[in-house]
Amino acid sequence: MSAPKVLFGFHAVGVRLKTAPASVVEVYVDATRRDARMKQFLARAAEAGVRVIETDGARLARLCGGVGHQGVVARVQAIEPARSLDDLLDGLQEPPLLLVLDGVTDPHNLGACLRVADGAGAHAVIAPKDHAAGISATVAKVASGAAETVPYFMVTNLARTLNELKERGIWCIGTSDDAPRTLYQVDLKGPAALVLGAEGPGMRQLTRKTCDELVRIPMKGAVESLNVSVASAVCLYEALRQRGL
């Protein structure tokens, strides 16, 4: 069994208590916090039969490597991915909706993208192993539980993975400021993978060339681009709107 990892924050720990309570080794909470939110959280932990340890803020900060824990830190067993990307796609009963992130290395951005993907019902998020942030305690905190619910596949060769998706009939749509058509001019009702790059450099050239089509998000103000998590939300929710969900 792998060594326990750390989750922190009400959302991240709360989702793990809800979805996989047996994987929670123990929960540490701020002994001075007695507000309604903490009482509700403690009730959930008690219902799950999880050991709760009261401690102080300094120890909580040491456990999670910083602040922002909201008074809740948990040691949990890692949940191994239940299946591969191929297995996930084979099991879908509806047109796939995937989010592909190229070069997103900031854990806060990744966490926000996972949260958006969960909200929009994306089936998975895909990223390259060498040019992306992995799932960490910070990512889990920012994702507000979505790191526990959205499959996140880190692949060795992103261009090859995109080609494999295309062989499955999944339309790979990249985003670029200089694309001739806008997001709102393409059909997103069928199998689709929305490909976004990091803010600033954008997608790598090979990723860009591998996409079936490039689209742009209309920008009417002074700023030239959106944060990648905001752009992900715009794209995924447009797909959701077109699918009538």
NULOLO-831721 format. One record per residue (C-alpha): residue in one letter; residue number from 1; x, y, z. Coordinates in Angstrom, 3 decimals, always signed. Example, Ala and Ser with C-alpha at 12.3 -4.5 7.8 and 13.67 -1.06 7.14 Angstrom:
<rodo resn="A" resi="1" X="+12.300" Y="-4.500" Z="+7.800"/>
<rodo resn="S" resi="2" X="+13.670" Y="-1.060" Z="+7.140"/>
This chain:
<rodo resn="M" resi="1" X="+0.000" Y="+0.000" Z="+0.000"/>
<rodo resn="S" resi="2" X="+1.325" Y="+3.454" Z="-0.891"/>
<rodo resn="A" resi="3" X="+2.136" Y="+6.022" Z="+1.770"/>
<rodo resn="P" resi="4" X="-0.750" Y="+8.328" Z="+2.776"/>
<rodo resn="K" resi="5" X="-0.986" Y="+11.704" Z="+1.078"/>
<rodo resn="V" resi="6" X="-2.449" Y="+14.969" Z="+2.378"/>
<rodo resn="L" resi="7" X="-5.690" Y="+16.719" Z="+1.443"/>
<rodo resn="F" resi="8" X="-6.783" Y="+19.985" Z="+2.996"/>
<rodo resn="G" resi="9" X="-9.752" Y="+22.337" Z="+2.918"/>
<rodo resn="F" resi="10" X="-13.442" Y="+21.645" Z="+3.523"/>
<rodo resn="H" resi="11" X="-14.308" Y="+20.812" Z="-0.094"/>
<rodo resn="A" resi="12" X="-11.382" Y="+18.510" Z="-0.864"/>
<rodo resn="V" resi="13" X="-11.624" Y="+16.539" Z="+2.368"/>
<rodo resn="G" resi="14" X="-15.419" Y="+16.575" Z="+2.348"/>
<rodo resn="V" resi="15" X="-15.631" Y="+15.038" Z="-1.115"/>
<rodo resn="R" resi="16" X="-13.200" Y="+12.269" Z="-0.104"/>
<rodo resn="L" resi="17" X="-15.334" Y="+11.553" Z="+2.999"/>
<rodo resn="K" resi="18" X="-18.359" Y="+11.306" Z="+0.731"/>
<rodo resn="T" resi="19" X="-16.892" Y="+9.271" Z="-2.129"/>
<rodo resn="A" resi="20" X="-14.267" Y="+7.071" Z="-0.432"/>
<rodo resn="P" resi="21" X="-14.470" Y="+7.291" Z="+3.370"/>
<rodo resn="A" resi="22" X="-12.506" Y="+4.061" Z="+3.849"/>
<rodo resn="S" resi="23" X="-9.466" Y="+5.728" Z="+2.286"/>
<rodo resn="V" resi="24" X="-9.336" Y="+8.471" Z="+4.945"/>
<rodo resn="V" resi="25" X="-6.724" Y="+7.559" Z="+7.554"/>
<rodo resn="E" resi="26" X="-7.395" Y="+10.455" Z="+9.922"/>
<rodo resn="V" resi="27" X="-8.564" Y="+14.051" Z="+9.935"/>
<rodo resn="Y" resi="28" X="-6.953" Y="+16.939" Z="+11.812"/>
<rodo resn="V" resi="29" X="-9.087" Y="+19.961" Z="+12.679"/>
<rodo resn="D" resi="30" X="-8.462" Y="+23.333" Z="+14.287"/>
<rodo resn="A" resi="31" X="-9.491" Y="+22.968" Z="+17.947"/>
<rodo resn="T" resi="32" X="-10.464" Y="+26.656" Z="+18.140"/>
<rodo resn="R" resi="33" X="-12.924" Y="+26.566" Z="+15.268"/>
<rodo resn="R" resi="34" X="-16.513" Y="+25.854" Z="+16.326"/>
<rodo resn="D" resi="35" X="-18.610" Y="+27.564" Z="+13.649"/>
<rodo resn="A" resi="36" X="-21.525" Y="+25.968" Z="+11.799"/>
<rodo resn="R" resi="37" X="-19.395" Y="+24.860" Z="+8.859"/>
<rodo resn="M" resi="38" X="-16.975" Y="+23.020" Z="+11.118"/>
<rodo resn="K" resi="39" X="-19.821" Y="+21.398" Z="+13.061"/>
<rodo resn="Q" resi="40" X="-21.349" Y="+20.162" Z="+9.802"/>
<rodo resn="F" resi="41" X="-17.979" Y="+18.805" Z="+8.680"/>
<rodo resn="L" resi="42" X="-17.397" Y="+17.015" Z="+12.012"/>
<rodo resn="A" resi="43" X="-20.810" Y="+15.420" Z="+11.740"/>
<rodo resn="R" resi="44" X="-19.920" Y="+14.082" Z="+8.289"/>
<rodo resn="A" resi="45" X="-16.608" Y="+12.732" Z="+9.585"/>
<rodo resn="A" resi="46" X="-18.359" Y="+11.032" Z="+12.503"/>
<rodo resn="E" resi="47" X="-20.920" Y="+9.494" Z="+10.164"/>
<rodo resn="A" resi="48" X="-18.063" Y="+8.130" Z="+8.047"/>
<rodo resn="G" resi="49" X="-16.406" Y="+6.661" Z="+11.140"/>
<rodo resn="V" resi="50" X="-13.176" Y="+8.573" Z="+10.587"/>
<rodo resn="R" resi="51" X="-10.773" Y="+9.380" Z="+13.419"/>
<rodo resn="V" resi="52" X="-10.686" Y="+13.131" Z="+14.131"/>
<rodo resn="I" resi="53" X="-7.745" Y="+14.769" Z="+15.926"/>
<rodo resn="E" resi="54" X="-7.990" Y="+18.291" Z="+17.306"/>
<rodo resn="T" resi="55" X="-4.847" Y="+20.382" Z="+16.989"/>
<rodo resn="D" resi="56" X="-3.639" Y="+23.948" Z="+16.451"/>
<rodo resn="G" resi="57" X="-3.125" Y="+26.067" Z="+13.355"/>
<rodo resn="A" resi="58" X="+0.649" Y="+25.726" Z="+13.406"/>
<rodo resn="R" resi="59" X="+0.504" Y="+21.949" Z="+13.189"/>
<rodo resn="L" resi="60" X="-2.118" Y="+22.084" Z="+10.459"/>
<rodo resn="A" resi="61" X="+0.150" Y="+24.381" Z="+8.450"/>
<rodo resn="R" resi="62" X="+3.059" Y="+21.978" Z="+8.874"/>
<rodo resn="L" resi="63" X="+0.930" Y="+19.038" Z="+7.769"/>
<rodo resn="C" resi="64" X="-0.199" Y="+20.649" Z="+4.526"/>
<rodo resn="G" resi="65" X="+2.919" Y="+22.702" Z="+3.864"/>
<rodo resn="G" resi="66" X="+1.338" Y="+26.119" Z="+4.179"/>
<rodo resn="V" resi="67" X="-1.773" Y="+28.119" Z="+4.966"/>
<rodo resn="G" resi="68" X="-5.215" Y="+28.024" Z="+3.372"/>
<rodo resn="H" resi="69" X="-6.253" Y="+24.776" Z="+5.035"/>
<rodo resn="Q" resi="70" X="-9.443" Y="+26.316" Z="+6.531"/>
<rodo resn="G" resi="71" X="-8.796" Y="+24.363" Z="+9.714"/>
<rodo resn="V" resi="72" X="-9.116" Y="+20.935" Z="+8.068"/>
<rodo resn="V" resi="73" X="-6.315" Y="+18.576" Z="+6.989"/>
<rodo resn="A" resi="74" X="-6.627" Y="+14.858" Z="+6.230"/>
<rodo resn="R" resi="75" X="-4.187" Y="+12.016" Z="+5.688"/>
<rodo resn="V" resi="76" X="-5.634" Y="+9.737" Z="+3.031"/>
<rodo resn="Q" resi="77" X="-4.627" Y="+6.684" Z="+1.060"/>
<rodo resn="A" resi="78" X="-4.115" Y="+7.393" Z="-2.621"/>
<rodo resn="I" resi="79" X="-6.885" Y="+6.069" Z="-4.828"/>
<rodo resn="E" resi="80" X="-5.378" Y="+4.329" Z="-7.811"/>
<rodo resn="P" resi="81" X="-6.969" Y="+5.151" Z="-11.175"/>
<rodo resn="A" resi="82" X="-9.585" Y="+2.523" Z="-11.837"/>
<rodo resn="R" resi="83" X="-9.045" Y="+2.499" Z="-15.577"/>
<rodo resn="S" resi="84" X="-7.113" Y="+3.865" Z="-18.527"/>
<rodo resn="L" resi="85" X="-8.251" Y="+6.561" Z="-20.925"/>
<rodo resn="D" resi="86" X="-9.131" Y="+3.856" Z="-23.455"/>
<rodo resn="D" resi="87" X="-11.221" Y="+2.005" Z="-20.880"/>
<rodo resn="L" resi="88" X="-13.019" Y="+5.206" Z="-19.934"/>
<rodo resn="L" resi="89" X="-13.824" Y="+6.052" Z="-23.549"/>
<rodo resn="D" resi="90" X="-14.951" Y="+2.485" Z="-24.289"/>
<rodo resn="G" resi="91" X="-17.438" Y="+2.670" Z="-21.424"/>
<rodo resn="L" resi="92" X="-19.116" Y="+5.956" Z="-22.343"/>
<rodo resn="Q" resi="93" X="-22.753" Y="+5.911" Z="-23.426"/>
<rodo resn="E" resi="94" X="-22.692" Y="+9.477" Z="-24.764"/>
<rodo resn="P" resi="95" X="-20.400" Y="+11.570" Z="-27.004"/>
<rodo resn="P" resi="96" X="-17.117" Y="+12.164" Z="-25.165"/>
<rodo resn="L" resi="97" X="-16.333" Y="+15.650" Z="-23.921"/>
<rodo resn="L" resi="98" X="-12.659" Y="+15.987" Z="-22.991"/>
<rodo resn="L" resi="99" X="-10.486" Y="+18.853" Z="-21.810"/>
<rodo resn="V" resi="100" X="-6.856" Y="+18.732" Z="-22.955"/>
<rodo resn="L" resi="101" X="-4.344" Y="+21.033" Z="-21.247"/>
<rodo resn="D" resi="102" X="-0.956" Y="+21.653" Z="-22.866"/>
<rodo resn="G" resi="103" X="+1.679" Y="+23.315" Z="-20.702"/>
<rodo resn="V" resi="104" X="-0.468" Y="+24.143" Z="-17.660"/>
<rodo resn="T" resi="105" X="+2.124" Y="+23.876" Z="-14.894"/>
<rodo resn="D" resi="106" X="+0.564" Y="+26.106" Z="-12.239"/>
<rodo resn="P" resi="107" X="-1.265" Y="+23.987" Z="-9.623"/>
<rodo resn="H" resi="108" X="-3.839" Y="+26.706" Z="-8.980"/>
<rodo resn="N" resi="109" X="-4.740" Y="+26.820" Z="-12.673"/>
<rodo resn="L" resi="110" X="-4.953" Y="+23.030" Z="-12.858"/>
<rodo resn="G" resi="111" X="-7.163" Y="+22.896" Z="-9.774"/>
<rodo resn="A" resi="112" X="-9.487" Y="+25.524" Z="-11.239"/>
<rodo resn="C" resi="113" X="-9.624" Y="+23.648" Z="-14.570"/>
<rodo resn="L" resi="114" X="-10.562" Y="+20.407" Z="-12.815"/>
<rodo resn="R" resi="115" X="-13.321" Y="+22.219" Z="-10.933"/>
<rodo resn="V" resi="116" X="-14.681" Y="+23.618" Z="-14.200"/>
<rodo resn="A" resi="117" X="-14.432" Y="+20.209" Z="-15.874"/>
<rodo resn="D" resi="118" X="-16.445" Y="+18.636" Z="-13.065"/>
<rodo resn="G" resi="119" X="-19.096" Y="+21.337" Z="-13.232"/>
<rodo resn="A" resi="120" X="-19.488" Y="+21.033" Z="-16.999"/>
<rodo resn="G" resi="121" X="-19.571" Y="+17.247" Z="-16.918"/>
<rodo resn="A" resi="122" X="-16.357" Y="+16.674" Z="-18.885"/>
<rodo resn="H" resi="123" X="-15.465" Y="+13.000" Z="-18.913"/>
<rodo resn="A" resi="124" X="-11.725" Y="+13.510" Z="-18.367"/>
<rodo resn="V" resi="125" X="-8.855" Y="+15.981" Z="-18.376"/>
<rodo resn="I" resi="126" X="-5.703" Y="+15.061" Z="-20.302"/>
<rodo resn="A" resi="127" X="-2.222" Y="+16.576" Z="-19.995"/>
<rodo resn="P" resi="128" X="+1.352" Y="+15.679" Z="-20.977"/>
<rodo resn="K" resi="129" X="+3.593" Y="+14.217" Z="-18.276"/>
<rodo resn="D" resi="130" X="+6.491" Y="+16.548" Z="-19.026"/>
<rodo resn="H" resi="131" X="+4.639" Y="+19.841" Z="-19.401"/>
<rodo resn="A" resi="132" X="+1.957" Y="+19.852" Z="-16.718"/>
<rodo resn="A" resi="133" X="+1.267" Y="+20.028" Z="-13.021"/>
<rodo resn="G" resi="134" X="+0.439" Y="+16.774" Z="-11.275"/>
<rodo resn="I" resi="135" X="-2.249" Y="+16.272" Z="-8.659"/>
<rodo resn="S" resi="136" X="-0.991" Y="+17.755" Z="-5.387"/>
<rodo resn="A" resi="137" X="-2.561" Y="+18.933" Z="-2.151"/>
<rodo resn="T" resi="138" X="-2.742" Y="+22.463" Z="-3.562"/>
<rodo resn="V" resi="139" X="-4.451" Y="+21.234" Z="-6.739"/>
<rodo resn="A" resi="140" X="-6.941" Y="+19.235" Z="-4.678"/>
<rodo resn="K" resi="141" X="-7.684" Y="+22.255" Z="-2.476"/>
<rodo resn="V" resi="142" X="-8.302" Y="+24.605" Z="-5.417"/>
<rodo resn="A" resi="143" X="-10.319" Y="+21.950" Z="-7.243"/>
<rodo resn="S" resi="144" X="-12.772" Y="+21.849" Z="-4.307"/>
<rodo resn="G" resi="145" X="-13.215" Y="+18.099" Z="-4.581"/>
<rodo resn="A" resi="146" X="-13.046" Y="+17.794" Z="-8.373"/>
<rodo resn="A" resi="147" X="-9.582" Y="+16.228" Z="-8.192"/>
<rodo resn="E" resi="148" X="-11.391" Y="+13.251" Z="-6.634"/>
<rodo resn="T" resi="149" X="-14.138" Y="+13.048" Z="-9.258"/>
<rodo resn="V" resi="150" X="-12.640" Y="+14.009" Z="-12.630"/>
<rodo resn="P" resi="151" X="-10.255" Y="+11.465" Z="-14.204"/>
<rodo resn="Y" resi="152" X="-6.904" Y="+13.146" Z="-14.897"/>
<rodo resn="F" resi="153" X="-4.683" Y="+11.340" Z="-17.381"/>
<rodo resn="M" resi="154" X="-1.064" Y="+12.385" Z="-17.840"/>
<rodo resn="V" resi="155" X="+0.199" Y="+10.959" Z="-21.133"/>
<rodo resn="T" resi="156" X="+3.726" Y="+10.441" Z="-22.416"/>
<rodo resn="N" resi="157" X="+3.133" Y="+11.919" Z="-25.870"/>
<rodo resn="L" resi="158" X="+0.279" Y="+14.403" Z="-26.182"/>
<rodo resn="A" resi="159" X="+0.343" Y="+14.617" Z="-29.991"/>
<rodo resn="R" resi="160" X="+0.134" Y="+10.841" Z="-30.253"/>
<rodo resn="T" resi="161" X="-2.770" Y="+10.787" Z="-27.799"/>
<rodo resn="L" resi="162" X="-4.600" Y="+13.416" Z="-29.846"/>
<rodo resn="N" resi="163" X="-4.099" Y="+11.311" Z="-32.967"/>
<rodo resn="E" resi="164" X="-5.499" Y="+8.292" Z="-31.116"/>
<rodo resn="L" resi="165" X="-8.541" Y="+10.352" Z="-30.102"/>
<rodo resn="K" resi="166" X="-9.009" Y="+11.381" Z="-33.730"/>
<rodo resn="E" resi="167" X="-8.928" Y="+7.719" Z="-34.773"/>
<rodo resn="R" resi="168" X="-11.857" Y="+7.226" Z="-32.396"/>
<rodo resn="G" resi="169" X="-13.796" Y="+9.944" Z="-34.191"/>
<rodo resn="I" resi="170" X="-13.212" Y="+12.568" Z="-31.506"/>
<rodo resn="W" resi="171" X="-12.833" Y="+16.035" Z="-33.039"/>
<rodo resn="C" resi="172" X="-9.817" Y="+17.797" Z="-31.528"/>
<rodo resn="I" resi="173" X="-10.481" Y="+21.528" Z="-31.320"/>
<rodo resn="G" resi="174" X="-7.639" Y="+23.797" Z="-30.279"/>
<rodo resn="T" resi="175" X="-7.928" Y="+27.385" Z="-29.102"/>
<rodo resn="S" resi="176" X="-5.822" Y="+30.141" Z="-30.625"/>
<rodo resn="D" resi="177" X="-6.122" Y="+33.919" Z="-30.718"/>
<rodo resn="D" resi="178" X="-5.478" Y="+33.961" Z="-34.483"/>
<rodo resn="A" resi="179" X="-7.983" Y="+31.258" Z="-35.467"/>
<rodo resn="P" resi="180" X="-10.327" Y="+32.239" Z="-38.331"/>
<rodo resn="R" resi="181" X="-13.525" Y="+31.001" Z="-36.651"/>
<rodo resn="T" resi="182" X="-14.866" Y="+31.583" Z="-33.169"/>
<rodo resn="L" resi="183" X="-15.849" Y="+28.962" Z="-30.620"/>
<rodo resn="Y" resi="184" X="-19.498" Y="+29.751" Z="-31.323"/>
<rodo resn="Q" resi="185" X="-19.196" Y="+28.839" Z="-35.011"/>
<rodo resn="V" resi="186" X="-18.243" Y="+25.177" Z="-34.519"/>
<rodo resn="D" resi="187" X="-20.389" Y="+22.149" Z="-33.756"/>
<rodo resn="L" resi="188" X="-19.577" Y="+20.771" Z="-30.300"/>
<rodo resn="K" resi="189" X="-22.491" Y="+18.360" Z="-30.044"/>
<rodo resn="G" resi="190" X="-20.481" Y="+15.365" Z="-31.200"/>
<rodo resn="P" resi="191" X="-17.397" Y="+13.716" Z="-29.668"/>
<rodo resn="A" resi="192" X="-14.999" Y="+16.546" Z="-28.858"/>
<rodo resn="A" resi="193" X="-11.689" Y="+17.255" Z="-27.174"/>
<rodo resn="L" resi="194" X="-11.114" Y="+20.922" Z="-26.358"/>
<rodo resn="V" resi="195" X="-7.398" Y="+21.711" Z="-26.362"/>
<rodo resn="L" resi="196" X="-6.061" Y="+24.715" Z="-24.451"/>
<rodo resn="G" resi="197" X="-2.547" Y="+25.931" Z="-23.787"/>
<rodo resn="A" resi="198" X="-1.121" Y="+27.815" Z="-20.853"/>
<rodo resn="E" resi="199" X="-1.788" Y="+31.539" Z="-20.632"/>
<rodo resn="G" resi="200" X="+0.953" Y="+33.361" Z="-22.535"/>
<rodo resn="P" resi="201" X="+2.765" Y="+30.711" Z="-24.598"/>
<rodo resn="G" resi="202" X="-0.405" Y="+28.827" Z="-25.512"/>
<rodo resn="M" resi="203" X="-0.244" Y="+25.403" Z="-27.107"/>
<rodo resn="R" resi="204" X="+3.039" Y="+23.997" Z="-28.317"/>
<rodo resn="Q" resi="205" X="+3.474" Y="+24.004" Z="-32.091"/>
<rodo resn="L" resi="206" X="+3.129" Y="+20.236" Z="-32.520"/>
<rodo resn="T" resi="207" X="-0.046" Y="+20.209" Z="-30.431"/>
<rodo resn="R" resi="208" X="-1.437" Y="+23.029" Z="-32.538"/>
<rodo resn="K" resi="209" X="-0.655" Y="+21.211" Z="-35.786"/>
<rodo resn="T" resi="210" X="-2.255" Y="+17.997" Z="-34.528"/>
<rodo resn="C" resi="211" X="-5.635" Y="+19.611" Z="-33.804"/>
<rodo resn="D" resi="212" X="-8.403" Y="+19.117" Z="-36.377"/>
<rodo resn="E" resi="213" X="-9.442" Y="+22.734" Z="-36.105"/>
<rodo resn="L" resi="214" X="-8.518" Y="+25.934" Z="-34.294"/>
<rodo resn="V" resi="215" X="-11.056" Y="+28.361" Z="-32.842"/>
<rodo resn="R" resi="216" X="-10.827" Y="+31.581" Z="-30.891"/>
<rodo resn="I" resi="217" X="-12.761" Y="+33.041" Z="-28.000"/>
<rodo resn="P" resi="218" X="-13.941" Y="+36.524" Z="-29.026"/>
<rodo resn="M" resi="219" X="-12.192" Y="+39.241" Z="-27.022"/>
<rodo resn="K" resi="220" X="-13.926" Y="+42.636" Z="-27.096"/>
<rodo resn="G" resi="221" X="-12.002" Y="+44.486" Z="-24.398"/>
<rodo resn="A" resi="222" X="-8.420" Y="+45.594" Z="-23.853"/>
<rodo resn="V" resi="223" X="-7.031" Y="+42.292" Z="-22.537"/>
<rodo resn="E" resi="224" X="-5.673" Y="+39.876" Z="-25.140"/>
<rodo resn="S" resi="225" X="-6.426" Y="+36.555" Z="-23.469"/>
<rodo resn="L" resi="226" X="-8.224" Y="+34.802" Z="-20.617"/>
<rodo resn="N" resi="227" X="-6.780" Y="+32.728" Z="-17.807"/>
<rodo resn="V" resi="228" X="-6.738" Y="+29.084" Z="-18.904"/>
<rodo resn="S" resi="229" X="-9.315" Y="+28.046" Z="-16.312"/>
<rodo resn="V" resi="230" X="-11.692" Y="+30.798" Z="-17.450"/>
<rodo resn="A" resi="231" X="-11.129" Y="+29.849" Z="-21.095"/>
<rodo resn="S" resi="232" X="-11.799" Y="+26.211" Z="-20.192"/>
<rodo resn="A" resi="233" X="-15.089" Y="+27.231" Z="-18.612"/>
<rodo resn="V" resi="234" X="-16.139" Y="+29.237" Z="-21.665"/>
<rodo resn="C" resi="235" X="-15.360" Y="+26.326" Z="-24.005"/>
<rodo resn="L" resi="236" X="-16.814" Y="+23.509" Z="-21.920"/>
<rodo resn="Y" resi="237" X="-20.023" Y="+25.332" Z="-21.116"/>
<rodo resn="E" resi="238" X="-20.533" Y="+26.233" Z="-24.768"/>
<rodo resn="A" resi="239" X="-20.305" Y="+22.511" Z="-25.528"/>
<rodo resn="L" resi="240" X="-22.773" Y="+21.869" Z="-22.708"/>
<rodo resn="R" resi="241" X="-25.145" Y="+24.505" Z="-24.112"/>
<rodo resn="Q" resi="242" X="-25.007" Y="+23.027" Z="-27.601"/>
<rodo resn="R" resi="243" X="-25.708" Y="+19.559" Z="-26.245"/>
<rodo resn="G" resi="244" X="-28.840" Y="+20.865" Z="-24.567"/>
<rodo resn="L" resi="245" X="-27.772" Y="+19.735" Z="-21.084"/>
